[in-house]
């Protein structure tokens, strides 16, 4: 019997990455989920990532500790910078400098160790916050780098960065996940979620999530502070 292909799935515990994990599992991949404790203020996402990874049948869940809060520069890693609760123009202060590049680089390293040639990430270029490292051009550039910078790539074992949500609206993402049995009550999207797991309902991520359930025509299971 042929063993299933291995894949590394970047898992934040949020709506998008959980949907991606469900999609990868449905495609028959043996999923190795990877989360990062990077000094983020919304640490509730780490508990959610572990919970959804276990519920969706991952092979292994790994948490890598980084200290991106040591350089700051984002409302998510610097407690002195407030999380905006209104829509802003341009790249928002919740953008974490080079975060996806750092995360994908570590995912790439683990993929090589596992002998995996597939990496899944839940970036989206439709309903998103304007982050530069969520664009198709960025993913294409990183995939090219991955195949230049690794033993697997040099030996002709192509590494693919999968972005199944790239061109989907939030409502479409939720409908796709619901069809695969995702329990979105387990997920955390809020940038300032409380220790009890309550979402603020005001930040950009909460607004996109709430509207997504409206667009999907499904009940929002999120527990909000108000």
Beta strands, then each sheet from edge to edge (+ up, - down):
strand 1: 6-10
strand 2: 30-37
strand 3: 60-65
strand 4: 118-120
strand 5: 160-162
sheet 1: 3+ 2+ 1+ 4+ 5+
end
